[in-house]
Amino acid sequence: MSDIDTVKALDAAIIEGINAKDASMATAPYAEDGALMPPGAPEMSGHDAIRGYWQAAIDGGLSDVVANLTAAHVSGEIAVTMGTLAGSMGDQKLAGKYSLYLRNGDDGWKVQRDIWNFDA
């Protein structure tokens, strides 16, 4: 698998984990020292914090998440993906955009930072 295919698969794997209601699966693409940067909340670093965030979101009703990858770039050991997202949180419909920063380290390609925000 090429580097670009690998980072695209990691991008998709987070959504697959959320929709499977499996916080561990959603956390697997992140580096051990990776971090989430969700809107309206402090940065959450490390697998335990990331897993806890996704579990709370799943428990809160996050479902039917769809990500539309609009760009993926690899340069050496660094990659960035960007796209739009949609989903539901209970009765509330969500729409927004996201960007992932990935790095290729000793453990292969992993998500270092995940940031997103919602459309008004």
C-alpha positions as CSV (number, residue, x, y, z in Angstrom):
1,M,0.0,0.0,0.0
2,S,1.3,3.4,-0.9
3,D,1.8,6.1,1.7
4,I,-1.1,8.1,0.4
5,D,-3.3,5.0,0.5
6,T,-2.2,4.3,4.1
7,V,-3.0,7.8,5.3
8,K,-6.4,7.8,3.5
9,A,-7.2,4.4,5.2
10,L,-6.2,5.8,8.7
11,D,-8.5,8.8,8.0
12,A,-11.4,6.5,7.2
13,A,-10.6,4.1,10.1
14,I,-11.5,6.7,12.8
15,I,-15.0,7.1,11.3
16,E,-15.4,3.3,10.9
17,G,-14.7,2.9,14.7
18,I,-17.1,5.6,15.6
19,N,-19.9,4.1,13.5
20,A,-19.1,0.7,14.9
21,K,-19.6,2.2,18.4
22,D,-16.1,1.0,19.2
23,A,-13.9,3.7,20.9
24,S,-10.8,1.5,20.9
25,M,-11.2,0.9,17.1
26,A,-11.6,4.7,16.6
27,T,-8.5,5.4,18.7
28,A,-6.2,2.8,17.0
29,P,-5.1,5.2,14.1
30,Y,-3.7,7.7,16.6
31,A,-0.1,7.9,17.8
32,E,0.4,7.1,21.5
33,D,1.3,10.8,21.9
34,G,-1.4,12.0,19.4
35,A,-4.1,14.5,20.3
36,L,-7.6,15.5,19.6
37,M,-8.4,19.2,19.3
38,P,-12.2,19.3,19.4
39,P,-14.3,22.5,19.1
40,G,-15.1,24.1,22.4
41,A,-12.9,21.8,24.5
42,P,-9.2,21.6,25.6
43,E,-6.7,19.4,23.7
44,M,-6.8,15.8,24.7
45,S,-3.5,13.9,24.4
46,G,-2.7,10.2,24.5
47,H,-4.7,7.1,23.8
48,D,-6.5,7.0,27.1
49,A,-7.8,10.6,26.6
50,I,-8.7,10.0,23.0
51,R,-10.5,6.7,23.7
52,G,-12.4,8.4,26.6
53,Y,-13.5,11.3,24.3
54,W,-14.7,8.9,21.6
55,Q,-16.5,6.7,24.1
56,A,-18.3,9.7,25.6
57,A,-19.3,10.9,22.2
58,I,-20.6,7.4,21.2
59,D,-22.4,7.1,24.6
60,G,-23.9,10.6,23.9
61,G,-25.4,9.4,20.6
62,L,-22.8,10.2,18.0
63,S,-23.7,8.1,15.0
64,D,-24.1,7.9,11.2
65,V,-20.8,9.8,10.7
66,V,-19.7,10.3,7.1
67,A,-16.4,11.9,6.1
68,N,-15.8,13.1,2.6
69,L,-12.0,13.3,2.1
70,T,-11.3,16.3,-0.1
71,A,-7.5,16.4,0.0
72,A,-4.6,14.2,1.1
73,H,-0.9,15.2,0.9
74,V,2.2,13.3,1.8
75,S,5.6,14.9,2.0
76,G,8.4,12.7,3.4
77,E,7.4,11.6,6.8
78,I,4.5,14.0,7.2
79,A,1.0,13.9,5.8
80,V,-2.2,16.0,6.0
81,T,-5.7,15.0,5.2
82,M,-8.7,17.3,5.0
83,G,-12.4,16.9,4.4
84,T,-15.9,17.5,5.3
85,L,-18.0,15.6,7.8
86,A,-21.6,15.0,8.7
87,G,-23.4,12.9,11.3
88,S,-25.9,12.9,14.1
89,M,-25.8,13.4,17.9
90,G,-29.1,12.2,19.0
91,D,-31.7,14.4,17.2
92,Q,-29.1,17.0,16.2
93,K,-27.6,16.9,12.7
94,L,-23.9,17.8,12.5
95,A,-21.9,19.2,9.6
96,G,-18.4,20.5,9.5
97,K,-14.8,20.1,8.3
98,Y,-11.7,18.5,9.6
99,S,-7.9,18.2,9.2
100,L,-5.6,15.4,10.3
101,Y,-1.9,15.8,10.7
102,L,-0.1,12.4,10.4
103,R,3.5,11.3,10.8
104,N,5.4,8.2,9.7
105,G,7.5,7.1,12.7
106,D,8.9,3.9,14.2
107,D,5.3,2.6,14.5
108,G,4.4,3.5,10.9
109,W,1.9,6.1,9.9
110,K,-0.2,7.5,12.8
111,V,-2.5,10.4,13.4
112,Q,-0.7,13.1,15.5
113,R,-3.4,15.8,15.6
114,D,-7.1,15.7,14.7
115,I,-8.9,19.0,14.6
116,W,-12.4,19.8,13.4
117,N,-15.1,22.4,13.7
118,F,-18.8,22.6,12.9
119,D,-20.6,24.7,10.4
120,A,-23.0,27.3,11.8
